[in-house]
Amino acid sequence: MYCDNNWFLEQDLAKETLLIWQELTNLMAELCQTPAGFIVQMTKDGYQIVIANQAKENPLPAGLVIAADTHIFCRKVVEENKPLYVKNATQLKEWQTSPEVAEYEFNSYLGFPITWPNGKMFGTICIVDYQITQYDDRYFRLLEHFKLMVERELKLLEKNLTVEHLSLHDDLTGLLNRRGLKSKISEHIKLANRHNEDIAVCYYDLDELKKINDNYGHEMGDNVIKTFAHALEESLRTTDITARFGGDEFIAVICIEHTNELARINNRLQSLLSNSKLKIDINYSIGKVIINNKSLLNIDIEKTICQADKLMYENKRSKYSDSRYSNG
């Protein structure tokens, strides 16, 4: 998902939206007969021009970041959360310290606030001109229309990303599902290769989940699955991959420099499970396959997962006799 605290311009998921916004901003500036039009984002790091119309008269490029405390038109729009029209800034004392006026000699500004789908402030959409202007109601209605188009694109992006997120993640635990794991794993392998690290593929299976379901009910079984998923994720770095591979089966793909890191992870996992709020023990079996960094580019991930799966069952069989052994 996109993050509303990070620069929108730098998020890969926004590429198609940015193309639409570019055409929109070009058209807005053309219809308003102004040399410059912008879509600007506000974050804790300041103001960034997300889109600038592509006219040679426009001196400010997309990507430009302006400090949060700078006295600019867009800051006032954001702070007051309402449209702003300044038609003769060079003649107004209030704007003499603004770099838009002092450095670029902009005289006219018309801007509207833009919000994220969750209601938080995104930034502004605006037009600026070197000339003193006399915009009538038509300009206000036109710019408000473009503002609503931008906000509709943000809503559409959110819906698309939500659908994509749901298709790649497990409903119960929030971890990646099989499809999500496969979509992320090649990127993870490249990361390990770049940092000269090995990769460990760990296959986990909860012990006697069927017995827990039979004795305590399926709600408790679901709580066990969620508790294990959370503990496993907490035991790893945020850059590692954690997925629910089946009903009570989980996969972790971990970048490591030394094999003793796995023992540390396992100790952390067991500690978290022991201190969980559930009043039953949560035990698991595990199979681990380590791929040396030199072999990463030739890795067959499906085969590696199967190898880890077999090792996991060997670990499970070593703990239970045939009469007690259960696949669940």
Secondary structure, DSSP 8 states (H G I E B T S, - for coil): ---TTS-GGG-GGGHHHHHHHHHHHHHHHHHTT-SEEEEEEEETTEEEEEEE---TT----TT-EE-TTS--HHHHHHHHTS-EEES-GGG-GGGTT-HHHHTT---EEEEEEEE-TTS-EEEEEEEEESS-----HHHHHHHHHHHHHHHHHHHHHHHHHHHHHHHHB-TTT-SB-HHHHHHHHHHHHHHHHHTT-EEEEEEEEETTHHHHHHHH-HHHHHHHHHHHHHHHHHHS-TTSEEEE-SSSEEEEEEEESSTHHHHHHHHHHHHHHHTSS-SS---EEEEEEEE-GGGGGG--HHHHHHHHHHHHHHHHHHHS-TTT----
